[in-house]
Amino acid sequence: MRPEYDAIIIGGGPAGATAAILLAQAGQRVAVVEKATFPRRKVCGEFISATTWPLLRKLGVADTLKRSGGPNVRRVGVFAGIAQLTAALAPLREGEVDGGGAVGREVLDTVLLERACVAGAKIWQPWALAGYAMDAAGYTCSVEERGSGELRTLRAPLLIAAHGSWESGPLPTQDFRRPPRPSDLLGFKAHFRGVDLPADLMPLLAFPGGYGGMVHTRGGRSSLSCCIRRDHLETCRTRWPQHRAGAAVLAHIGAHCAGVAAALSAATLDGAWLAAGPIRPGIHGFGTDGLFTVGNAAAEAHPIVAEGISM
């Protein structure tokens, strides 16, 4: 059996699911191959800017995400050393969305992929791309179900790489095997409860060797995400040998950001620290010969921009 599609999308994250929704709404036969089981946690700042909500509304998911998201962010700031600077966002024009807000990746990814299914896309999950071949008719993909090892063959004239930018795989767009460098940025993220931070504020955290951000999510939780140079991470682990990597980075941040130390003084960790990387911002390539890239497979925004999900 060889199911036929107009496009096969490798990766069901925000970029892959969005591509699937738009293609399916246009009448195309779409398959999405996603190796992970949702909901899933991801290293991510979780912030969705005000300018992105109109797109989410067009995709039919804005109302669901708003109900599951954090409070509206109307102020930004910088916590660095003893300094705590804040500024209001520009005044809204009539009809604009009232600020940005955080949506957990557990919610965002699941809602978007479910919407792609409703739009008509076939979701292969949890399946992974095992191999592929190209001929005059397009692409033949061998996909494997994770757990059972069952193999299936999918064919389409177009292949869309939406696999992210950290894990290597069979596609030419998945070659991430590079030697480590001291300047590599490694990402960390954790959720906390009881954070003393104004509900409408999202501060940038500046500290030696890296930077991060904090934002309220939902249900009394707040996220702290950051990235730090590999060489500074090693320094942190040497200074705080009693801690694992994430906790050592947090101790480093607290030692250099009075605002973070104050905000987390009575907070408790909610779940385990997550880590990923290295993060290598820049354009990775947009594909050729029927192989297209979207999301982080195409280009990765520098985390300090806080627009990664939106882009």
C-alpha positions in Angstrom: 0.0 0.0 0.0 1.4 3.4 -1.0 -0.7 6.3 0.2 -0.5 9.2 -2.2 -0.2 12.8 -1.1 0.4 16.2 -2.7 2.9 17.1 0.1 4.6 15.3 2.9 5.6 17.4 5.9 8.4 16.1 8.2 7.7 17.6 11.6 4.5 18.6 13.3 5.6 21.5 15.4 4.2 25.1 14.9 5.8 25.5 11.4 4.9 22.1 10.1 1.3 22.2 11.5 0.8 25.7 10.1 1.9 24.5 6.6 -0.4 21.5 6.9 -3.4 23.7 7.8 -2.9 26.1 5.0 -2.2 23.4 2.4 -5.2 21.3 3.5 -7.5 24.3 3.5 -6.3 24.9 -0.1 -7.5 21.4 -1.0 -4.2 19.7 -1.0 -3.7 16.1 0.3 -1.2 16.4 3.1 0.6 14.0 5.4 2.4 15.2 8.5 5.1 12.9 10.0 5.8 13.7 13.6 8.0 11.5 15.8 7.0 12.8 19.2 3.8 12.1 21.1 2.0 15.3 22.1 1.6 17.1 24.4 5.4 17.6 24.8 7.6 20.1 26.6 10.1 22.0 24.6 12.9 24.5 25.4 11.2 27.7 24.2 10.4 31.1 25.6 6.7 30.4 24.8 5.9 34.1 24.0 3.6 34.9 21.1 3.6 38.6 20.1 0.5 40.7 19.4 1.2 40.7 15.7 1.0 36.9 15.5 -2.5 36.6 17.0 -4.3 37.7 13.7 -2.5 34.8 11.9 -3.6 32.3 14.6 -7.1 33.6 14.3 -7.0 32.9 10.5 -5.8 29.4 11.3 -8.8 28.9 13.6 -6.9 28.4 16.9 -6.6 31.9 18.5 -9.6 31.6 20.8 -8.5 28.2 22.1 -5.0 29.4 22.6 -6.1 32.6 24.4 -8.1 30.6 26.9 -5.1 28.4 27.5 -2.5 31.2 27.6 -1.1 33.6 30.1 -2.1 37.2 30.8 -1.6 39.9 28.2 1.9 41.4 28.1 1.9 45.1 27.9 5.3 46.0 29.3 8.8 44.8 28.6 11.9 45.3 30.7 15.5 44.5 31.4 16.9 42.9 34.6 20.7 43.3 34.7 22.8 43.5 37.8 20.9 45.6 40.3 19.0 47.5 37.5 15.4 46.8 36.8 14.1 48.8 33.9 10.6 48.6 32.4 8.8 50.3 29.6 5.2 50.1 28.3 4.6 48.8 24.8 3.4 51.2 22.1 -0.3 52.2 22.4 -2.6 50.0 20.5 -4.5 51.1 17.4 -8.2 50.4 17.2 -8.9 46.8 16.4 -5.4 45.5 17.4 -4.9 42.5 19.7 -4.4 43.6 23.3 -0.7 42.7 23.7 1.2 39.4 23.4 1.1 36.5 25.8 2.7 33.2 26.6 1.3 29.8 25.4 3.0 26.7 26.6 4.4 24.4 23.9 2.4 21.6 25.4 -0.7 23.5 24.4 0.4 25.3 21.2 1.8 22.3 19.4 -1.1 20.1 20.3 -3.8 22.6 19.2 -2.1 23.4 15.9 -1.6 19.8 14.9 -5.2 18.9 15.9 -6.4 21.8 13.7 -4.3 20.4 10.8 -6.1 17.1 11.3 -9.5 18.8 11.3 -8.6 20.7 8.1 -8.0 17.3 6.4 -4.3 16.5 6.9 -3.3 12.9 7.7 -1.2 12.9 10.9 1.3 10.1 11.2 2.3 10.3 14.9 4.4 9.0 16.4 6.2 8.1 13.2 9.7 9.1 12.1 11.3 9.4 8.7 13.6 6.4 8.2 14.7 7.2 4.6 13.7 8.7 1.3 14.4 8.6 -2.4 13.7 11.1 -5.2 12.8 10.4 -8.8 11.0 12.2 -11.6 7.6 11.7 -9.9 8.8 13.2 -6.6 9.7 11.7 -3.2 9.2 8.2 -1.8 9.5 8.3 2.0 9.9 5.4 4.3 8.4 6.1 7.7 8.7 4.0 10.9 6.3 3.9 13.8 8.1 4.5 17.0 7.7 1.6 19.4 6.4 -1.1 17.0 9.0 -0.5 14.2 6.3 -0.9 11.5 7.3 0.6 8.2 5.1 2.3 5.7 5.8 4.1 2.4 4.5 7.5 1.5 4.7 9.3 -1.8 4.3 12.9 -2.8 5.8 15.3 -5.4 6.7 17.8 -2.6 8.6 17.2 0.6 8.5 19.9 3.4 11.2 19.8 6.1 9.8 21.2 9.3 12.0 19.2 11.6 13.6 21.8 13.7 17.3 22.5 14.0 19.0 20.3 16.6 18.6 16.6 15.7 20.3 15.0 12.7 18.4 12.7 10.3 18.3 11.4 6.8 17.3 14.6 5.0 20.1 16.9 3.7 18.5 19.6 5.8 19.2 17.6 9.0 22.9 17.6 9.0 23.7 19.2 12.4 26.8 17.2 13.2 29.3 20.0 14.0 32.2 20.1 16.5 31.3 21.9 19.7 32.6 25.4 20.2 33.1 27.5 23.3 30.7 30.1 21.9 27.8 27.7 21.3 24.6 28.9 22.9 22.8 26.2 24.9 19.2 26.6 25.9 17.6 26.0 29.2 14.0 26.3 30.4 12.0 25.6 33.6 8.6 26.5 35.0 8.0 27.9 38.5 5.1 28.7 40.8 4.8 31.6 43.1 6.9 34.0 41.0 6.7 37.6 42.2 6.5 39.3 38.8 3.9 41.8 37.5 1.4 39.9 35.4 1.8 42.2 32.4 5.6 42.3 32.4 8.1 40.3 30.3 11.7 41.2 31.3 14.9 40.4 29.5 17.5 38.9 31.8 21.1 39.9 31.1 23.9 38.1 32.8 27.5 37.2 31.9 27.7 34.7 29.1 24.0 34.7 28.2 20.5 36.1 28.5 17.0 35.0 29.1 13.4 36.0 29.8 10.6 35.4 32.2 6.8 35.5 31.5 3.7 34.2 33.2 1.9 31.3 31.5 -1.3 29.9 32.9 -2.6 28.3 36.1 -0.2 30.2 38.3 2.9 29.1 36.5 5.7 31.2 35.0 8.5 30.2 32.6 12.1 31.1 32.7 14.0 30.4 29.5 17.6 31.3 28.7 20.6 30.5 26.7 24.2 30.6 27.8 27.6 30.1 26.1 29.1 26.6 26.5 32.2 27.9 28.2 30.2 30.0 30.7 28.1 26.9 31.4 31.2 25.0 32.4 32.2 27.8 34.7 28.7 27.7 36.3 29.0 24.0 36.9 32.5 24.4 38.5 31.2 27.2 40.8 28.1 25.3 41.8 29.2 21.6 41.7 26.3 20.5 43.9 23.8 21.5 41.3 22.9 19.9 38.0 23.3 22.1 34.9 19.9 23.9 34.9 20.1 24.7 38.6 23.7 25.9 38.2 22.6 28.2 35.4 19.8 29.6 37.6 22.2 30.2 40.5 24.5 32.1 38.0 21.5 34.2 36.8 20.4 34.9 40.4 23.9 36.0 41.3 24.0 38.6 38.5 20.3 39.7 38.3 18.8 41.1 41.4 15.4 41.3 39.8 15.4 37.5 39.1 16.6 36.7 42.6 13.7 38.8 44.1 11.1 37.4 41.7 12.1 33.8 42.5 12.7 34.3 46.3 9.6 32.4 47.3 9.0 30.5 44.1 9.2 26.7 43.7 10.3 24.7 40.7 7.5 23.0 38.8 8.9 20.1 36.9 12.3 19.3 35.6 14.7 21.6 33.8 14.9 21.2 30.1 18.0 21.7 27.9 18.7 21.8 24.2 21.1 23.1 21.7 23.4 24.3 20.4 21.3 27.2 19.1 22.8 28.5 15.9 20.8 31.5 14.6 20.8 32.3 10.9 19.4 31.2 7.5 19.9 27.5 6.9 18.5 27.3 3.4 15.0 27.2 1.9 15.3 24.0 -0.2 15.4 23.1 -3.9 13.9 20.5 -6.3 10.7 19.9 -4.5 12.3 19.9 -1.0 11.2 23.0 0.9 12.0 24.1 4.5 9.9 25.9 7.0 10.4 27.0 10.6 13.8 26.4 12.2 14.8 24.1 9.4 14.8 27.2 7.2 16.1 29.8 9.5 16.5 30.3 13.2 15.9 33.6 14.9 18.2 34.8 17.7 16.4 34.0 21.0 16.9 37.6 22.2 14.4 38.7 19.5 11.6 36.8 21.4 9.8 36.2 18.1 11.0 32.7 17.3 7.6 31.0 17.5 6.0 33.9 15.6 8.5 33.8 12.8 
